[in-house]
Amino acid sequence: MKAVIITQPGPPGVLQIAERPIPGFTADEVLIKVAAAGVNRPDVAQRKGHYPPPAGVPQDIPGLEIAGTITQVGGNVTRWKVGDKVCALVAGGGYAEYCNVPGGQCLPVPPNFTFIEGASLPETFFTVWSNVFDRGRLQPGETLLIHGGSSGIGVAGIQMAKAMGSKVYVTAGSDEKCRICKELGADIAINYKTADFVNAIDHLTNGKGIDVILDMVGGSYTPRNLQVLADDGRLVMINMMEGKDTQIDLSVILRKRLTITGSALRPRSVAFKNDVAASLEKNIWPLLASGRIKPVINAIFPASRAAEAHALMESSQHTGKIILSFEV
């Protein structure tokens, strides 16, 4: 099979097409002929040598989400059959024509969705559900702030939180990105390049603050996030794009009874990911099928142009998802 491999740690140009054996699969897995794969920031980090994949997955083939057709089924897998069209969260190896994945991490491609649209779902939707609704315990009627509202995570989080009955605030880096976020359902969109989100939220909430914050920035945002959280608020961290080091006033946590938490999805167990998949299929997949939640695709690249896809991801000029196509 053809695969996009990381020839050595470095800039986007280190991504090259190479021949690799079709992977095997266990009794609990299925083998998928990949039609499309999503591009995510962890893929960029892996390419740079900063995010090594777990044991048991290809070490030089990135890719955490795919969509395609099941070609083989392990003996313990009862739900799926050859020919089923699925999308799936994978621990690595998604940038390839074939990929093996535990059966429980597959979800049906929603009705009338293309494989491109299906491939845009797993990584972001698993991440948002696990962090916003499970760890962050966001409830209907509460407020959510998403930093990077126009990112793949952001466009999924906006729609999911609105559908579940919450008020959504976002930050984004341009007026155009803010406009798109509001079109997707965000109640308030703050251009962080022209306004201070701390002052803006303090004014907009009459000093009450935000119940849950989903943050992928870290660094200097952390003390500012604590400042805008409401009493009993929850800060959920999923990345540290500005850096892992910061300084915070611990008294704020005590005074407001705050919770600071976070997670990385990739190293979690198969059982954990299976549970998230089940929650998504119950709560979110009907909303995708009905059109209430929609995929947001910014760009599609053939797999041979994976380097260009990564360059676009690193530029942060995109809104929504970037997808690699393996279909000729």
Secondary structure, DSSP 8 states (H G I E B T S, - for coil): -EEEEESSSSSGGGEEEEE-------TTEEEEEEEEEEE-HHHHHHHTTSS---TTS-SS---SEEEEEEEEE-TT--S--TT-EEEEE-SS--SBSEEEEEGGGEEE--TT--HHHHHTSHHHHHHHIIIIIIIS---TT-EEEEESTTSHHHHHHHHHHHHTT-EEEEEESSHHHHHHHHHTT-SEEEETTTS-HHHHHHHHTTT--EEEEEES-BTTHHHHHHHHEEEEEEEEE---TTBS-----HHHHHHHT-EEEE--STTS-HHHHHHHHHHHHHHTHHHHHHTSS---EEEEEEGGGHHHHHHHHHHT---SEEEEE---
